[in-house]
């Protein structure tokens, strides 16, 4: 049996949130070890599913693309990254735990691009690389699992090629924040395709992308499998349809420390789309 459906970006994030929260290695890390949920809009949905309660997901980000520009949320507005240890939430900076992590522990890291080869791109506006700078090399050295949940709306032709461009000091002009991008070829990639396979044991194919009138950035998938499994999947998809988009939140550009074309500007100096 085959079936077709479209997911808006927020619906994809809800699907990924539910599927990643149900992954055995994530459940095990949450209950028996350390589970670190890095900031990111998709990761916010995962955190919400694991917490089993609503949260201000729009504040669970660092870098963001809002109102048509690259932006970064002010530190004082951001929510603290959530770290589970043996079922309890630790109120600590995750960076202080690196030397305590073991092979069964998990970091959930947000991503900004993905390509057909499975490579992942992570954008960095922080001069020392942000979460990637803190965690990637130490966790690689220790053999600890990094999972990259990322929606297919972020599909690009080649992450490897994209990573050869950009950089805070290489970009001479920008509309918004100046950033670099790192290409990651390892770790565990989770898109809508893996989510559907994990949850329902069926095949999903990225069929088309795009839309308008509220469907901007959407992806359309075709699924194939046994009748019972396809129908279970379709019932599930119907249950998450209508997931509202996240509102945009930003601090004042006047006091923002991030290298950006709008840095230091008063609100009346900003273009209308950013006010």
DRENZANU-86753 format. One record per residue (C-alpha): residue number from 1; y negated, z negated, x negated; residue in one letter. Coordinates in Angstrom, 2 decimals. Layout:
residues N
site seq->NUM&north->Y&up->Z&east->X&type->a
...
***
This chain:
residues 275
site seq->1&north->0.00&up->0.00&east->0.00&type->x
site seq->2&north->-3.53&up->0.80&east->-1.16&type->x
site seq->3&north->-6.83&up->-0.65&east->0.02&type->x
site seq->4&north->-10.48&up->-0.35&east->-0.99&type->x
site seq->5&north->-13.46&up->-2.72&east->-0.95&type->x
site seq->6&north->-16.86&up->-3.22&east->-2.55&type->x
site seq->7&north->-18.16&up->-6.37&east->-4.19&type->x
site seq->8&north->-21.82&up->-7.15&east->-4.75&type->x
site seq->9&north->-22.57&up->-8.93&east->-8.06&type->x
site seq->10&north->-22.67&up->-12.33&east->-6.35&type->x
site seq->11&north->-19.37&up->-11.64&east->-4.56&type->x
site seq->12&north->-17.82&up->-10.65&east->-7.88&type->x
site seq->13&north->-19.07&up->-13.89&east->-9.40&type->x
site seq->14&north->-17.47&up->-15.87&east->-6.58&type->x
site seq->15&north->-14.16&up->-14.02&east->-7.06&type->x
site seq->16&north->-14.27&up->-14.67&east->-10.82&type->x
site seq->17&north->-15.25&up->-18.29&east->-10.20&type->x
site seq->18&north->-12.23&up->-18.94&east->-8.00&type->x
site seq->19&north->-9.80&up->-17.02&east->-10.20&type->x
site seq->20&north->-10.85&up->-18.56&east->-13.51&type->x
site seq->21&north->-10.86&up->-22.08&east->-12.02&type->x
site seq->22&north->-7.23&up->-21.48&east->-11.00&type->x
site seq->23&north->-6.04&up->-20.23&east->-14.43&type->x
site seq->24&north->-3.28&up->-22.49&east->-15.80&type->x
site seq->25&north->-4.91&up->-22.84&east->-19.22&type->x
site seq->26&north->-8.24&up->-23.78&east->-17.64&type->x
site seq->27&north->-6.58&up->-26.33&east->-15.34&type->x
site seq->28&north->-4.64&up->-27.79&east->-18.27&type->x
site seq->29&north->-7.75&up->-28.05&east->-20.48&type->x
site seq->30&north->-9.73&up->-29.69&east->-17.67&type->x
site seq->31&north->-7.07&up->-32.30&east->-16.91&type->x
site seq->32&north->-5.52&up->-32.94&east->-20.32&type->x
site seq->33&north->-8.03&up->-31.92&east->-22.99&type->x
site seq->34&north->-11.51&up->-30.47&east->-23.34&type->x
site seq->35&north->-12.92&up->-27.73&east->-21.13&type->x
site seq->36&north->-16.43&up->-26.59&east->-22.07&type->x
site seq->37&north->-18.26&up->-24.38&east->-19.58&type->x
site seq->38&north->-21.05&up->-22.56&east->-21.38&type->x
site seq->39&north->-24.18&up->-21.64&east->-19.46&type->x
site seq->40&north->-24.31&up->-18.38&east->-17.56&type->x
site seq->41&north->-24.62&up->-17.21&east->-13.97&type->x
site seq->42&north->-20.93&up->-16.29&east->-13.65&type->x
site seq->43&north->-19.89&up->-19.52&east->-15.35&type->x
site seq->44&north->-21.99&up->-21.41&east->-12.81&type->x
site seq->45&north->-19.62&up->-20.19&east->-10.08&type->x
site seq->46&north->-16.63&up->-21.35&east->-12.12&type->x
site seq->47&north->-18.24&up->-24.77&east->-12.59&type->x
site seq->48&north->-18.96&up->-25.00&east->-8.88&type->x
site seq->49&north->-15.32&up->-24.24&east->-8.05&type->x
site seq->50&north->-14.04&up->-26.83&east->-10.55&type->x
site seq->51&north->-16.50&up->-29.45&east->-9.31&type->x
site seq->52&north->-15.67&up->-28.57&east->-5.70&type->x
site seq->53&north->-19.29&up->-29.05&east->-4.73&type->x
site seq->54&north->-22.43&up->-26.90&east->-4.61&type->x
site seq->55&north->-24.82&up->-26.86&east->-7.55&type->x
site seq->56&north->-28.09&up->-25.18&east->-8.49&type->x
site seq->57&north->-26.34&up->-22.24&east->-10.10&type->x
site seq->58&north->-29.60&up->-20.43&east->-10.88&type->x
site seq->59&north->-30.44&up->-23.26&east->-13.32&type->x
site seq->60&north->-27.11&up->-23.07&east->-15.13&type->x
site seq->61&north->-28.37&up->-20.32&east->-17.43&type->x
site seq->62&north->-30.21&up->-19.84&east->-20.70&type->x
site seq->63&north->-30.92&up->-16.14&east->-21.12&type->x
site seq->64&north->-31.26&up->-14.20&east->-17.90&type->x
site seq->65&north->-32.25&up->-10.83&east->-16.50&type->x
site seq->66&north->-34.54&up->-11.42&east->-13.52&type->x
site seq->67&north->-37.27&up->-9.45&east->-11.75&type->x
site seq->68&north->-36.44&up->-6.44&east->-13.91&type->x
site seq->69&north->-36.98&up->-8.09&east->-17.31&type->x
site seq->70&north->-35.08&up->-9.92&east->-20.03&type->x
site seq->71&north->-36.08&up->-13.57&east->-19.76&type->x
site seq->72&north->-35.02&up->-17.07&east->-20.80&type->x
site seq->73&north->-35.09&up->-20.18&east->-18.68&type->x
site seq->74&north->-37.12&up->-23.06&east->-20.10&type->x
site seq->75&north->-35.06&up->-25.81&east->-21.73&type->x
site seq->76&north->-36.42&up->-28.49&east->-19.42&type->x
site seq->77&north->-35.29&up->-26.52&east->-16.34&type->x
site seq->78&north->-31.76&up->-25.71&east->-17.53&type->x
site seq->79&north->-28.82&up->-27.75&east->-16.37&type->x
site seq->80&north->-26.71&up->-29.43&east->-19.05&type->x
site seq->81&north->-23.52&up->-27.50&east->-19.87&type->x
site seq->82&north->-20.53&up->-29.13&east->-18.19&type->x
site seq->83&north->-17.76&up->-30.51&east->-20.38&type->x
site seq->84&north->-14.55&up->-31.91&east->-18.92&type->x
site seq->85&north->-12.37&up->-34.29&east->-20.92&type->x
site seq->86&north->-9.12&up->-35.39&east->-19.30&type->x
site seq->87&north->-10.53&up->-34.88&east->-15.83&type->x
site seq->88&north->-13.84&up->-36.62&east->-16.46&type->x
site seq->89&north->-17.26&up->-35.08&east->-17.09&type->x
site seq->90&north->-18.77&up->-36.01&east->-20.44&type->x
site seq->91&north->-22.55&up->-36.22&east->-20.65&type->x
site seq->92&north->-22.77&up->-34.91&east->-24.20&type->x
site seq->93&north->-24.02&up->-31.86&east->-26.06&type->x
site seq->94&north->-20.89&up->-29.68&east->-26.35&type->x
site seq->95&north->-21.85&up->-28.82&east->-29.95&type->x
site seq->96&north->-21.04&up->-32.41&east->-30.95&type->x
site seq->97&north->-17.40&up->-31.91&east->-29.93&type->x
site seq->98&north->-16.45&up->-28.97&east->-32.12&type->x
site seq->99&north->-14.50&up->-31.03&east->-34.66&type->x
site seq->100&north->-12.59&up->-32.76&east->-31.83&type->x
site seq->101&north->-11.28&up->-29.60&east->-30.18&type->x
site seq->102&north->-7.62&up->-28.59&east->-30.38&type->x
site seq->103&north->-5.58&up->-25.45&east->-29.64&type->x
site seq->104&north->-5.09&up->-26.34&east->-25.95&type->x
site seq->105&north->-8.82&up->-26.75&east->-25.34&type->x
site seq->106&north->-10.93&up->-23.98&east->-23.82&type->x
site seq->107&north->-14.50&up->-22.70&east->-24.03&type->x
site seq->108&north->-15.73&up->-20.53&east->-21.15&type->x
site seq->109&north->-18.42&up->-18.26&east->-22.60&type->x
site seq->110&north->-20.66&up->-16.01&east->-20.56&type->x
site seq->111&north->-21.09&up->-12.37&east->-21.57&type->x
site seq->112&north->-23.60&up->-9.59&east->-21.00&type->x
site seq->113&north->-21.58&up->-6.42&east->-21.45&type->x
site seq->114&north->-18.00&up->-5.16&east->-21.55&type->x
site seq->115&north->-16.48&up->-1.76&east->-22.30&type->x
site seq->116&north->-13.26&up->0.06&east->-21.42&type->x
site seq->117&north->-11.59&up->-1.08&east->-24.66&type->x
site seq->118&north->-11.99&up->-4.74&east->-23.70&type->x
site seq->119&north->-14.75&up->-5.51&east->-26.19&type->x
site seq->120&north->-17.36&up->-7.99&east->-25.01&type->x
site seq->121&north->-21.07&up->-8.12&east->-25.83&type->x
site seq->122&north->-23.06&up->-11.35&east->-25.91&type->x
site seq->123&north->-26.86&up->-11.18&east->-26.04&type->x
site seq->124&north->-28.72&up->-13.70&east->-28.18&type->x
site seq->125&north->-32.42&up->-14.54&east->-28.08&type->x
site seq->126&north->-32.15&up->-17.72&east->-30.13&type->x
site seq->127&north->-32.84&up->-17.12&east->-33.86&type->x
site seq->128&north->-29.66&up->-19.01&east->-34.81&type->x
site seq->129&north->-27.46&up->-17.36&east->-32.18&type->x
site seq->130&north->-27.40&up->-19.98&east->-29.40&type->x
site seq->131&north->-23.91&up->-20.87&east->-28.14&type->x
site seq->132&north->-22.30&up->-18.07&east->-30.16&type->x
site seq->133&north->-23.94&up->-19.34&east->-33.33&type->x
site seq->134&north->-22.72&up->-22.86&east->-32.65&type->x
site seq->135&north->-19.20&up->-22.20&east->-31.43&type->x
site seq->136&north->-17.77&up->-18.79&east->-32.28&type->x
site seq->137&north->-16.97&up->-19.11&east->-35.98&type->x
site seq->138&north->-15.84&up->-22.78&east->-35.86&type->x
site seq->139&north->-13.58&up->-22.10&east->-32.88&type->x
site seq->140&north->-12.15&up->-18.98&east->-34.52&type->x
site seq->141&north->-11.45&up->-21.02&east->-37.65&type->x
site seq->142&north->-9.55&up->-23.59&east->-35.60&type->x
site seq->143&north->-7.73&up->-21.14&east->-33.33&type->x
site seq->144&north->-9.23&up->-22.45&east->-30.10&type->x
site seq->145&north->-9.27&up->-20.31&east->-26.95&type->x
site seq->146&north->-12.51&up->-18.64&east->-25.82&type->x
site seq->147&north->-12.45&up->-17.05&east->-22.37&type->x
site seq->148&north->-15.14&up->-14.50&east->-21.46&type->x
site seq->149&north->-15.57&up->-14.14&east->-17.67&type->x
site seq->150&north->-17.67&up->-11.02&east->-17.01&type->x
site seq->151&north->-18.20&up->-8.79&east->-14.00&type->x
site seq->152&north->-17.71&up->-5.02&east->-14.09&type->x
site seq->153&north->-21.36&up->-4.54&east->-13.15&type->x
site seq->154&north->-21.86&up->-5.13&east->-16.91&type->x
site seq->155&north->-19.64&up->-2.22&east->-17.98&type->x
site seq->156&north->-21.18&up->-0.12&east->-20.78&type->x
site seq->157&north->-19.83&up->2.89&east->-22.73&type->x
site seq->158&north->-19.45&up->1.06&east->-26.05&type->x
site seq->159&north->-20.22&up->-2.55&east->-26.93&type->x
site seq->160&north->-19.56&up->-1.74&east->-30.59&type->x
site seq->161&north->-22.29&up->0.92&east->-30.55&type->x
site seq->162&north->-24.73&up->-1.26&east->-28.61&type->x
site seq->163&north->-24.32&up->-4.08&east->-31.16&type->x
site seq->164&north->-25.66&up->-1.78&east->-33.90&type->x
site seq->165&north->-29.04&up->-1.77&east->-32.18&type->x
site seq->166&north->-31.58&up->-4.41&east->-31.21&type->x
site seq->167&north->-32.30&up->-7.69&east->-32.93&type->x
site seq->168&north->-35.31&up->-9.96&east->-32.52&type->x
site seq->169&north->-37.03&up->-8.65&east->-35.64&type->x
site seq->170&north->-35.97&up->-4.99&east->-35.34&type->x
site seq->171&north->-37.47&up->-4.42&east->-31.89&type->x
site seq->172&north->-41.10&up->-3.42&east->-32.22&type->x
site seq->173&north->-41.79&up->-3.32&east->-28.48&type->x
site seq->174&north->-40.14&up->-4.93&east->-25.49&type->x
site seq->175&north->-40.68&up->-5.65&east->-21.82&type->x
site seq->176&north->-39.51&up->-9.24&east->-21.84&type->x
site seq->177&north->-37.54&up->-11.13&east->-24.48&type->x
site seq->178&north->-36.47&up->-9.52&east->-27.76&type->x
site seq->179&north->-32.75&up->-9.99&east->-28.32&type->x
site seq->180&north->-29.77&up->-9.04&east->-30.44&type->x
site seq->181&north->-26.19&up->-8.48&east->-29.35&type->x
site seq->182&north->-22.88&up->-9.43&east->-30.95&type->x
site seq->183&north->-19.66&up->-7.50&east->-30.30&type->x
site seq->184&north->-16.58&up->-9.67&east->-29.70&type->x
site seq->185&north->-13.18&up->-7.99&east->-29.87&type->x
site seq->186&north->-11.02&up->-11.08&east->-29.42&type->x
site seq->187&north->-10.88&up->-13.98&east->-26.98&type->x
site seq->188&north->-9.65&up->-13.55&east->-23.43&type->x
site seq->189&north->-11.54&up->-11.14&east->-21.16&type->x
site seq->190&north->-11.55&up->-11.82&east->-17.41&type->x
site seq->191&north->-13.07&up->-9.24&east->-15.06&type->x
site seq->192&north->-12.47&up->-8.65&east->-11.36&type->x
site seq->193&north->-9.40&up->-6.60&east->-12.35&type->x
site seq->194&north->-7.69&up->-9.49&east->-14.15&type->x
site seq->195&north->-8.74&up->-11.88&east->-11.37&type->x
site seq->196&north->-7.02&up->-9.83&east->-8.67&type->x
site seq->197&north->-3.89&up->-9.44&east->-10.76&type->x
site seq->198&north->-3.79&up->-13.18&east->-11.53&type->x
site seq->199&north->-4.37&up->-14.26&east->-7.94&type->x
site seq->200&north->-2.26&up->-11.70&east->-6.08&type->x
site seq->201&north->0.01&up->-9.97&east->-8.63&type->x
site seq->202&north->-1.32&up->-6.51&east->-7.74&type->x
site seq->203&north->-3.09&up->-3.69&east->-9.53&type->x
site seq->204&north->-6.84&up->-3.16&east->-9.22&type->x
site seq->205&north->-8.70&up->-0.04&east->-10.36&type->x
site seq->206&north->-12.45&up->0.21&east->-10.90&type->x
site seq->207&north->-13.14&up->3.07&east->-8.49&type->x
site seq->208&north->-16.95&up->3.43&east->-8.47&type->x
site seq->209&north->-20.17&up->1.48&east->-9.01&type->x
site seq->210&north->-23.63&up->1.12&east->-7.53&type->x
site seq->211&north->-25.32&up->1.06&east->-4.18&type->x
site seq->212&north->-28.62&up->0.18&east->-2.54&type->x
site seq->213&north->-30.01&up->-1.90&east->0.32&type->x
site seq->214&north->-28.54&up->-5.07&east->-1.13&type->x
site seq->215&north->-25.58&up->-3.41&east->-2.87&type->x
site seq->216&north->-27.37&up->-2.71&east->-6.15&type->x
site seq->217&north->-25.05&up->-3.38&east->-9.09&type->x
site seq->218&north->-21.97&up->-3.48&east->-6.88&type->x
site seq->219&north->-18.48&up->-2.35&east->-7.88&type->x
site seq->220&north->-15.90&up->-0.72&east->-5.66&type->x
site seq->221&north->-12.22&up->-1.40&east->-6.36&type->x
site seq->222&north->-9.01&up->0.15&east->-5.13&type->x
site seq->223&north->-6.00&up->-2.19&east->-5.07&type->x
site seq->224&north->-2.33&up->-1.27&east->-4.92&type->x
site seq->225&north->0.80&up->-3.33&east->-4.38&type->x
site seq->226&north->3.25&up->-4.64&east->-1.84&type->x
site seq->227&north->1.88&up->-4.72&east->1.72&type->x
site seq->228&north->1.96&up->-8.50&east->1.93&type->x
site seq->229&north->0.13&up->-8.98&east->-1.36&type->x
site seq->230&north->-2.53&up->-6.35&east->-0.62&type->x
site seq->231&north->-3.18&up->-7.88&east->2.79&type->x
site seq->232&north->-3.49&up->-11.37&east->1.27&type->x
site seq->233&north->-6.00&up->-9.98&east->-1.21&type->x
site seq->234&north->-8.02&up->-8.22&east->1.50&type->x
site seq->235&north->-8.11&up->-11.38&east->3.61&type->x
site seq->236&north->-9.40&up->-13.26&east->0.57&type->x
site seq->237&north->-12.05&up->-10.62&east->-0.15&type->x
site seq->238&north->-13.24&up->-10.82&east->3.45&type->x
site seq->239&north->-13.62&up->-14.60&east->3.02&type->x
site seq->240&north->-16.11&up->-14.18&east->0.12&type->x
site seq->241&north->-18.07&up->-11.26&east->1.59&type->x
site seq->242&north->-21.69&up->-12.20&east->2.21&type->x
site seq->243&north->-22.01&up->-14.46&east->-0.84&type->x
site seq->244&north->-25.82&up->-14.72&east->-1.22&type->x
site seq->245&north->-27.51&up->-13.54&east->-4.41&type->x
site seq->246&north->-28.87&up->-16.16&east->-6.77&type->x
site seq->247&north->-32.62&up->-16.77&east->-6.59&type->x
site seq->248&north->-34.62&up->-16.21&east->-9.76&type->x
site seq->249&north->-36.11&up->-19.21&east->-11.53&type->x
site seq->250&north->-38.48&up->-19.08&east->-14.48&type->x
site seq->251&north->-40.91&up->-21.35&east->-16.22&type->x
site seq->252&north->-44.52&up->-20.51&east->-17.08&type->x
site seq->253&north->-44.91&up->-17.78&east->-19.70&type->x
site seq->254&north->-47.94&up->-19.64&east->-21.09&type->x
site seq->255&north->-45.82&up->-22.40&east->-22.63&type->x
site seq->256&north->-42.58&up->-20.48&east->-23.29&type->x
site seq->257&north->-41.50&up->-20.64&east->-26.96&type->x
site seq->258&north->-39.25&up->-17.54&east->-26.77&type->x
site seq->259&north->-40.34&up->-14.34&east->-28.57&type->x
site seq->260&north->-41.32&up->-12.15&east->-25.63&type->x
site seq->261&north->-43.91&up->-9.57&east->-24.61&type->x
site seq->262&north->-45.23&up->-12.04&east->-22.01&type->x
site seq->263&north->-45.28&up->-15.08&east->-24.29&type->x
site seq->264&north->-48.46&up->-17.14&east->-23.99&type->x
site seq->265&north->-49.83&up->-15.29&east->-20.96&type->x
site seq->266&north->-51.43&up->-17.00&east->-17.99&type->x
site seq->267&north->-50.01&up->-16.19&east->-14.58&type->x
site seq->268&north->-52.97&up->-13.96&east->-13.66&type->x
site seq->269&north->-52.27&up->-11.88&east->-16.79&type->x
site seq->270&north->-48.71&up->-11.09&east->-15.73&type->x
site seq->271&north->-47.67&up->-7.94&east->-13.85&type->x
site seq->272&north->-47.09&up->-8.46&east->-10.15&type->x
site seq->273&north->-43.30&up->-8.08&east->-10.41&type->x
site seq->274&north->-43.13&up->-11.13&east->-12.68&type->x
site seq->275&north->-45.42&up->-13.52&east->-10.80&type->x
***
